Amino acid sequence: MSKIRKGDQVVVITGKNKGQKGEVIRVSGDKVVVSNVNIVKRHTKPNPQANQPGGIVEREAPIHISNVQILNPKTGKGERVGVKTLDNGSRIRVFRSSNAAVDA
């Protein structure tokens, strides 16, 4: 079970974007893409088939998953997440500090 999933609200804990918050757009392996965080400029060739113009495009670059934490809405801070197995066999993500379930 992945501790960070698409749609989670996260906070960046280290690097040039430290302290920025956003929603996870995509998770691939050990990298995550967070909306409006780690914006980079890329030179893009035009693609007429996709009706995409060329030029300099700003987009989000991936961040390593270890550099983000899930945002706890009650405290407003990033917190560590663990996995807890319930009596019926299902597994849920919980915050390590309060043992409360992650609402996602």
C-alpha positions as CSV (number, residue, x, y, z in Angstrom):
1,M,0.0,0.0,0.0
2,S,1.4,3.4,-1.0
3,K,1.6,6.0,1.7
4,I,1.1,8.9,-0.8
5,R,-1.5,8.6,-3.5
6,K,-3.0,10.7,-6.3
7,G,-5.3,13.4,-4.9
8,D,-3.6,13.7,-1.5
9,Q,-2.7,17.2,-0.1
10,V,1.0,17.3,0.6
11,V,3.6,19.7,1.8
12,V,7.2,19.8,0.5
13,I,9.6,19.3,3.5
14,T,13.0,20.0,1.8
15,G,14.6,21.6,-1.3
16,K,14.0,24.8,-3.1
17,N,10.2,24.5,-2.7
18,K,10.2,23.8,1.0
19,G,7.0,24.7,2.7
20,Q,4.9,24.8,-0.5
21,K,1.6,22.9,-0.4
22,G,-0.3,21.3,-3.2
23,E,-2.3,18.3,-4.5
24,V,-0.6,15.2,-5.9
25,I,-1.3,15.0,-9.6
26,R,0.6,11.8,-10.4
27,V,2.6,9.1,-8.6
28,S,5.1,7.1,-10.6
29,G,7.5,4.8,-8.7
30,D,9.4,6.9,-6.2
31,K,8.5,10.3,-7.8
32,V,5.4,12.5,-7.3
33,V,4.1,15.5,-9.3
34,V,2.5,18.1,-7.2
35,S,0.3,20.9,-8.6
36,N,2.0,24.4,-8.8
37,V,5.2,23.1,-7.1
38,N,8.6,22.7,-8.7
39,I,7.7,24.6,-11.9
40,V,10.3,24.3,-14.6
41,K,10.6,25.8,-18.1
42,R,11.0,23.3,-21.0
43,H,11.6,24.0,-24.7
44,T,9.0,22.1,-26.6
45,K,8.8,21.2,-30.3
46,P,5.4,21.8,-31.9
47,N,3.2,18.7,-32.4
48,P,0.6,19.4,-35.1
49,Q,-1.1,16.0,-34.5
50,A,-1.9,16.9,-30.9
51,N,-2.5,20.5,-31.9
52,Q,0.2,21.6,-29.5
53,P,2.2,24.7,-30.3
54,G,6.0,24.9,-29.7
55,G,7.9,27.2,-27.5
56,I,8.9,27.6,-23.9
57,V,6.4,25.8,-21.6
58,E,6.1,25.9,-17.9
59,R,5.1,22.7,-16.2
60,E,5.5,20.8,-12.9
61,A,8.6,18.6,-12.6
62,P,8.6,15.4,-10.4
63,I,9.8,15.5,-6.8
64,H,11.2,12.5,-4.9
65,I,8.5,10.9,-2.7
66,S,10.8,11.3,0.4
67,N,10.7,15.1,0.1
68,V,6.9,15.4,0.7
69,Q,4.6,14.6,3.6
70,I,0.9,14.3,3.7
71,L,-0.8,17.4,5.1
72,N,-2.8,16.8,8.3
73,P,-5.9,19.0,8.0
74,K,-6.4,19.3,11.8
75,T,-2.9,20.5,12.5
76,G,-2.0,22.1,9.2
77,K,1.4,20.4,9.2
78,G,2.9,17.6,7.3
79,E,3.0,14.3,9.2
80,R,4.3,10.8,8.8
81,V,1.9,8.1,7.7
82,G,1.6,4.4,8.7
83,V,-0.6,1.5,7.7
84,K,-3.0,-0.1,10.1
85,T,-4.8,-3.4,9.5
86,L,-8.4,-3.5,10.7
87,D,-10.1,-6.5,12.2
88,N,-11.9,-7.3,8.9
89,G,-8.6,-7.5,7.1
90,S,-8.7,-4.2,5.3
91,R,-5.8,-1.8,5.6
92,I,-6.0,2.0,6.1
93,R,-3.5,4.8,6.3
94,V,-3.2,6.6,9.6
95,F,-1.2,9.5,10.9
96,R,1.6,8.4,13.2
97,S,1.2,11.3,15.6
98,S,-2.6,10.9,16.4
99,N,-3.4,7.4,15.0
100,A,-6.3,9.1,13.1
101,A,-7.3,7.8,9.7
102,V,-6.2,9.7,6.6
103,D,-9.3,11.0,4.8
104,A,-8.6,10.4,1.2
